[in-house]
């Protein structure tokens, strides 16, 4: 059974900010970014343990065409994916797991 997901406040802000940034430059790039994030979240919900367990309880899946990773935790009991950050690769790596 597939898990459901929630974007925590930080992840929601980062996601919305990134969509806005792409939309101001190119609408098709913004649509592609939204599609890429949606697809990544679908994959994560179907197979949450499939991707890298980089630090403590955090997993991450990198987007293919965009310089971002979806960083998340798995709540097995609730069958819930908690997305902690939509992390841009140019940011300080020390911030990736500081939730």
PyMOL commands that set and color helices and strands:
alter all, ss='L'
color gray80, all
select helices_A, chain A and resi 9-25+27-46+93-95
alter helices_A, ss='H'
color red, helices_A
select strands_A, chain A and resi 4-7+52-55+58-62+68-75+80-88
alter strands_A, ss='S'
color yellow, strands_A
deselect
rebuild
show_as cartoon
